[in-house]
Amino acid sequence: MASTSAPRPRLAPELDASLNWLNTPPLRLAALRGHPLLLVFWNAGSAHCLNLLQALVPLQARYRETAHVLAVHVPKFDYERDGAVALPALRHSGLAVPLANDGDWAAWQHYEIGAWPTVVLLDPEGNECGRFVGDRELEALHAALEAQVDANFLRSPGVAEMPRLDAAGEGSALDSPAGLLATPSRLYVADTGHHRILECTHEGRVLRRIGTGNRDFVDGLADIAGFNAPTAMVLLQDRLYVADSGNHAIRRINVRTGEVETLLGNGRCGDPVPGIVQQPRDTALDRPRGLAFAGNALLITMASGHQLWAFELGRNELRRVAGQGSLGEEDGGPDEARFAQPSAIVAQGDLAWVLDASASALRQVRLSDGTVRTLFGRGLFEFGLKDGGSRTALMQHPGGLALAADGLGLWIADTGNGVLRRHVFRHHVLSTVELPMPLRRPLALAAHEDSLWIADAGSHLVWRFDSGSGELRRLAVGE
């Protein structure tokens, strides 16, 4: 009579020597055996990955002495291959774990990873015992890790020690600014990595700091309020609306008093529900990234929800404008169209323009019926730096958008290429603007008259560009 046995556990592949370790000396999985290990494959430009990293913070803190966590950054875009984007993104999430950059996709291939983010769970012997794909699998991941930790506890394995981490940031006055707004007399800067909003003059002199500078979710006056990675801003009368991306919330600041309140969001990523909002913190949002006003409706791009929503201020009503909610780049009506991590948005009349970061695309939305069409962009994995019309032009992971002061075109921060682009509506082409010096990772733009302000997250600086003379000047914001 034939006998059967359980399948032999699969020993996880050792990490390839080509990985570039960014905050610790090189580590080997074999040296970490004796405790369960979470191997987190992620990408700095993915909103889903940022959601997961934040969700792992309390999990890692709870099991700090009984399990290991390693993060492996895998690039999608060319500009991510050197790892310069990965370490700031990890720090901003609050997750303090060893980080390696898999610039040649070696570990990605050895582990046969198919999507960002993916968490691979290894048992204390180094065998793979679970995979969790996406940013909504935390409950199952927690249960599986807890079972491994409990089983290992009976063996008295001791403390899971890890190398000392380099937790220091850049030490600059600004940290990865990712939001700008210019008014006739003020410049507002989202100091994203420092979790605060700065109210400045046009020349960058700081007049007021709103937020403690610590990652938090607290309403109140400017000196006690807390944000988490704020990005886009838009002003209506005397209220400044902020996409508090890390808190999955929309915050509102009274610019006269500096007082901060929560308009929408409960602090956790989730699927928005259309309808009348009774209590602000009863509402789930999914990493809001871009804001614009169309009349009395606040337009909100959901970066990890892949949709465009609107909040009617007069009725306190939340409604979906466009996007079925799955990642893609399909045109059509509101229920057929798909977005790929919509980020910056501007609106004029019945039209809104949205940058689809993961598709390196510029989309146009007709607000009256939610119809979406692609102006520039050729797919999720086609990107580059090429000027021209809709069939030829290419961008790489664009993140910043501003309506030209004359209303006749758009400025685009082509983040991955480190350049400024221009789209003049009547020409139907995309062109590169010549600047006197290169940018490192421009993430936000703001325009007023002949001035264009550029938030360059890679250099932690804000620049002022004179579109008439071509002069580019660095602003000493906060220095």
WOBELTA-V245974 format. One record per pair of residues at least 24 apart in sequence whose ideal C-beta (glycine too) atoms are under 7 Angstrom apart, sorted by sequence separation. I is the first residue (numbers start at 1). J is the second residue. D is the distance in whole Angstrom. If there is no record, write none. Layout:
i:I j:J d:D
i:I j:J d:D
This chain:
i:121 j:145 d:6
i:227 j:251 d:7
i:418 j:442 d:7
i:123 j:148 d:6
i:71 j:97 d:5
i:73 j:99 d:6
i:395 j:421 d:7
i:415 j:441 d:6
i:70 j:97 d:6
i:71 j:98 d:7
i:121 j:148 d:7
i:329 j:356 d:6
i:415 j:442 d:6
i:69 j:97 d:4
i:70 j:98 d:5
i:71 j:99 d:5
i:72 j:100 d:5
i:73 j:101 d:5
i:74 j:102 d:5
i:75 j:103 d:6
i:124 j:152 d:5
i:415 j:443 d:6
i:38 j:67 d:7
i:40 j:69 d:7
i:42 j:71 d:6
i:44 j:73 d:6
i:73 j:102 d:7
i:413 j:442 d:4
i:37 j:67 d:7
i:40 j:70 d:7
i:43 j:73 d:7
i:72 j:102 d:5
i:217 j:247 d:5
i:329 j:359 d:4
i:413 j:443 d:6
i:35 j:66 d:6
i:36 j:67 d:5
i:37 j:68 d:4
i:38 j:69 d:5
i:39 j:70 d:5
i:40 j:71 d:5
i:41 j:72 d:5
i:42 j:73 d:6
i:43 j:74 d:6
i:45 j:76 d:6
i:74 j:105 d:6
i:196 j:227 d:6
i:327 j:358 d:7
i:413 j:444 d:7
i:35 j:67 d:5
i:40 j:72 d:7
i:43 j:75 d:7
i:45 j:77 d:7
i:195 j:227 d:5
i:306 j:338 d:7
i:307 j:339 d:7
i:329 j:361 d:6
i:385 j:417 d:5
i:413 j:445 d:5
i:35 j:68 d:6
i:37 j:70 d:7
i:39 j:72 d:6
i:41 j:74 d:6
i:43 j:76 d:5
i:124 j:157 d:7
i:195 j:228 d:6
i:197 j:230 d:6
i:306 j:339 d:4
i:383 j:416 d:7
i:74 j:108 d:5
i:195 j:229 d:6
i:271 j:305 d:7
i:306 j:340 d:7
i:308 j:342 d:6
i:360 j:394 d:7
i:385 j:419 d:7
i:411 j:445 d:5
i:420 j:454 d:7
i:45 j:80 d:7
i:60 j:95 d:6
i:72 j:107 d:5
i:195 j:230 d:7
i:225 j:260 d:4
i:269 j:304 d:7
i:283 j:318 d:7
i:306 j:341 d:7
i:337 j:372 d:4
i:360 j:395 d:5
i:437 j:472 d:6
i:32 j:68 d:5
i:44 j:80 d:6
i:222 j:258 d:3
i:249 j:285 d:6
i:306 j:342 d:7
i:334 j:370 d:3
i:360 j:396 d:6
i:393 j:429 d:7
i:411 j:447 d:6
i:436 j:472 d:5
i:53 j:90 d:7
i:57 j:94 d:5
i:60 j:97 d:6
i:192 j:229 d:5
i:221 j:258 d:6
i:248 j:285 d:5
i:272 j:309 d:6
i:333 j:370 d:6
i:360 j:397 d:6
i:393 j:430 d:4
i:435 j:472 d:6
i:57 j:95 d:5
i:192 j:230 d:6
i:221 j:259 d:5
i:248 j:286 d:7
i:250 j:288 d:6
i:303 j:341 d:5
i:333 j:371 d:6
i:360 j:398 d:6
i:390 j:428 d:7
i:50 j:89 d:7
i:54 j:93 d:5
i:56 j:95 d:6
i:192 j:231 d:6
i:220 j:259 d:7
i:248 j:287 d:6
i:276 j:315 d:7
i:277 j:316 d:5
i:303 j:342 d:6
i:389 j:428 d:6
i:53 j:93 d:4
i:54 j:94 d:7
i:190 j:230 d:5
i:220 j:260 d:6
i:248 j:288 d:7
i:276 j:316 d:6
i:303 j:343 d:6
i:332 j:372 d:6
i:340 j:380 d:6
i:357 j:397 d:6
i:389 j:429 d:5
i:44 j:85 d:5
i:190 j:231 d:6
i:219 j:260 d:5
i:276 j:317 d:5
i:277 j:318 d:6
i:301 j:342 d:4
i:331 j:372 d:5
i:357 j:398 d:6
i:388 j:429 d:6
i:411 j:452 d:6
i:413 j:454 d:7
i:44 j:86 d:5
i:53 j:95 d:5
i:74 j:116 d:7
i:219 j:261 d:5
i:245 j:287 d:5
i:275 j:317 d:7
i:301 j:343 d:6
i:331 j:373 d:5
i:357 j:399 d:6
i:387 j:429 d:7
i:388 j:430 d:7
i:400 j:442 d:6
i:405 j:447 d:5
i:27 j:70 d:7
i:50 j:93 d:6
i:190 j:233 d:6
i:210 j:253 d:6
i:219 j:262 d:6
i:245 j:288 d:6
i:275 j:318 d:7
i:322 j:365 d:5
i:331 j:374 d:6
i:355 j:398 d:5
i:387 j:430 d:6
i:400 j:443 d:5
i:402 j:445 d:4
i:404 j:447 d:6
i:405 j:448 d:6
i:245 j:289 d:6
i:274 j:318 d:6
i:301 j:345 d:5
i:321 j:365 d:7
i:355 j:399 d:7
i:387 j:431 d:5
i:399 j:443 d:5
i:400 j:444 d:4
i:401 j:445 d:6
i:402 j:446 d:6
i:403 j:447 d:7
i:405 j:449 d:5
i:44 j:89 d:4
i:188 j:233 d:5
i:197 j:242 d:6
i:243 j:288 d:4
i:274 j:319 d:5
i:329 j:374 d:7
i:387 j:432 d:6
i:400 j:445 d:4
i:402 j:447 d:4
i:243 j:289 d:6
i:272 j:318 d:6
i:274 j:320 d:6
i:299 j:345 d:6
i:308 j:354 d:7
i:321 j:367 d:7
i:355 j:401 d:5
i:243 j:290 d:7
i:264 j:311 d:6
i:210 j:258 d:6
i:243 j:291 d:5
i:299 j:347 d:6
i:322 j:370 d:4
i:329 j:377 d:6
i:353 j:401 d:7
i:321 j:370 d:5
i:208 j:258 d:6
i:210 j:260 d:7
i:217 j:267 d:5
i:241 j:291 d:6
i:250 j:300 d:7
i:322 j:372 d:5
i:329 j:379 d:6
i:362 j:412 d:7
i:402 j:452 d:7
i:179 j:230 d:6
i:329 j:380 d:6
i:179 j:231 d:5
i:181 j:233 d:4
i:183 j:235 d:6
i:188 j:240 d:7
i:290 j:342 d:7
i:178 j:231 d:5
i:179 j:232 d:5
i:181 j:234 d:7
i:290 j:343 d:5
i:292 j:345 d:5
i:294 j:347 d:5
i:299 j:352 d:6
i:301 j:354 d:6
i:179 j:233 d:5
i:181 j:235 d:6
i:289 j:343 d:5
i:290 j:344 d:5
i:291 j:345 d:7
i:292 j:346 d:5
i:293 j:347 d:7
i:376 j:430 d:5
i:290 j:345 d:4
i:292 j:347 d:4
i:344 j:399 d:6
i:346 j:401 d:6
i:348 j:403 d:6
i:197 j:253 d:7
i:343 j:399 d:5
i:344 j:400 d:6
i:345 j:401 d:7
i:346 j:402 d:7
i:232 j:289 d:6
i:234 j:291 d:4
i:236 j:293 d:6
i:241 j:298 d:6
i:308 j:365 d:6
i:344 j:401 d:4
i:346 j:403 d:4
i:353 j:410 d:6
i:231 j:289 d:6
i:232 j:290 d:5
i:233 j:291 d:7
i:234 j:292 d:6
i:294 j:352 d:7
i:232 j:291 d:4
i:234 j:293 d:6
i:348 j:407 d:6
i:292 j:352 d:6
i:22 j:83 d:5
i:362 j:423 d:7
i:20 j:83 d:6
i:22 j:86 d:6
i:23 j:87 d:6
i:98 j:162 d:7
i:346 j:410 d:7
i:22 j:87 d:5
i:52 j:117 d:5
i:98 j:163 d:7
i:41 j:108 d:7
i:49 j:116 d:5
i:98 j:165 d:7
i:48 j:116 d:7
i:49 j:117 d:4
i:48 j:117 d:6
i:96 j:165 d:5
i:46 j:116 d:5
i:27 j:98 d:6
i:46 j:117 d:7
i:96 j:167 d:6
i:41 j:113 d:5
i:43 j:116 d:4
i:294 j:367 d:6
i:24 j:98 d:4
i:42 j:116 d:6
i:23 j:98 d:6
i:41 j:116 d:7
i:42 j:117 d:4
i:23 j:99 d:5
i:41 j:117 d:6
i:21 j:98 d:7
i:22 j:99 d:5
i:40 j:117 d:7
i:41 j:118 d:5
i:22 j:100 d:7
i:67 j:145 d:6
i:91 j:169 d:6
i:21 j:100 d:5
i:22 j:101 d:6
i:40 j:119 d:5
i:20 j:100 d:7
i:55 j:135 d:7
i:19 j:100 d:4
i:20 j:101 d:5
i:38 j:119 d:6
i:39 j:120 d:4
i:19 j:101 d:7
i:63 j:145 d:7
i:67 j:149 d:6
i:19 j:102 d:6
i:20 j:103 d:6
i:38 j:121 d:6
i:39 j:122 d:7
i:52 j:135 d:4
i:55 j:138 d:5
i:59 j:142 d:6
i:66 j:149 d:5
i:51 j:135 d:4
i:92 j:176 d:7
i:15 j:100 d:7
i:36 j:121 d:7
i:37 j:122 d:4
i:18 j:104 d:5
i:36 j:122 d:7
i:48 j:134 d:6
i:63 j:149 d:6
i:19 j:106 d:7
i:36 j:123 d:6
i:48 j:135 d:4
i:18 j:106 d:5
i:19 j:107 d:6
i:36 j:124 d:6
i:88 j:176 d:6
i:35 j:124 d:6
i:16 j:106 d:4
i:34 j:124 d:5
i:16 j:107 d:6
i:33 j:124 d:6
i:15 j:107 d:6
i:33 j:125 d:6
i:68 j:160 d:5
i:33 j:126 d:5
i:67 j:160 d:6
i:16 j:110 d:7
i:65 j:159 d:5
i:66 j:160 d:6
i:68 j:162 d:6
i:65 j:160 d:6
i:30 j:126 d:7
i:13 j:110 d:4
i:29 j:126 d:6
i:13 j:111 d:6
i:92 j:193 d:5
i:88 j:193 d:7
i:38 j:145 d:7
i:12 j:120 d:7
i:36 j:145 d:6
i:12 j:122 d:5
i:36 j:148 d:4
i:232 j:344 d:7
i:36 j:149 d:6
i:12 j:126 d:6
i:11 j:126 d:6
i:12 j:127 d:7
i:11 j:127 d:6
i:12 j:128 d:5
i:36 j:152 d:6
i:10 j:127 d:6
i:35 j:152 d:6
i:9 j:127 d:4
i:10 j:128 d:5
i:94 j:215 d:6
i:35 j:157 d:6
i:34 j:157 d:5
i:35 j:160 d:4
i:135 j:269 d:7
i:92 j:229 d:6
i:25 j:163 d:6
i:24 j:163 d:4
i:24 j:165 d:6
i:23 j:165 d:5
i:23 j:166 d:4
i:135 j:304 d:7
i:54 j:246 d:6
i:51 j:269 d:5
i:51 j:287 d:6
i:50 j:287 d:7
i:47 j:287 d:5
i:51 j:304 d:6
i:47 j:303 d:4
i:48 j:304 d:5
i:47 j:304 d:4
i:204 j:462 d:6
i:187 j:446 d:7
i:180 j:444 d:4
i:182 j:446 d:4
i:184 j:448 d:7
i:178 j:443 d:4
i:179 j:444 d:5
i:180 j:445 d:6
i:181 j:446 d:5
i:182 j:447 d:7
i:178 j:444 d:6
i:180 j:446 d:4
i:182 j:448 d:4
i:187 j:453 d:6
i:189 j:455 d:7
i:177 j:444 d:7
i:182 j:453 d:6
i:204 j:475 d:3
i:206 j:477 d:7
i:203 j:475 d:6
i:204 j:476 d:6
i:206 j:478 d:5
i:180 j:453 d:5
i:189 j:462 d:6
i:204 j:477 d:4
i:180 j:455 d:5
i:179 j:455 d:7
i:178 j:455 d:6
i:200 j:477 d:6
i:177 j:455 d:4
i:178 j:457 d:6
i:198 j:477 d:7
i:177 j:457 d:6
i:198 j:478 d:7
i:176 j:457 d:4
i:176 j:460 d:6
i:175 j:460 d:6
i:177 j:462 d:6
i:174 j:460 d:5
i:174 j:461 d:7
i:172 j:460 d:4
i:174 j:462 d:7
i:189 j:477 d:6
i:170 j:460 d:6
i:47 j:341 d:5
i:174 j:477 d:6
i:173 j:477 d:6
i:174 j:478 d:6
i:173 j:478 d:4
i:77 j:383 d:6
i:173 j:479 d:5
i:45 j:357 d:7
i:79 j:396 d:6
i:78 j:396 d:7
i:77 j:396 d:6
i:77 j:397 d:5
i:79 j:416 d:4
i:78 j:416 d:7
i:77 j:416 d:5
i:45 j:397 d:6
i:85 j:441 d:7
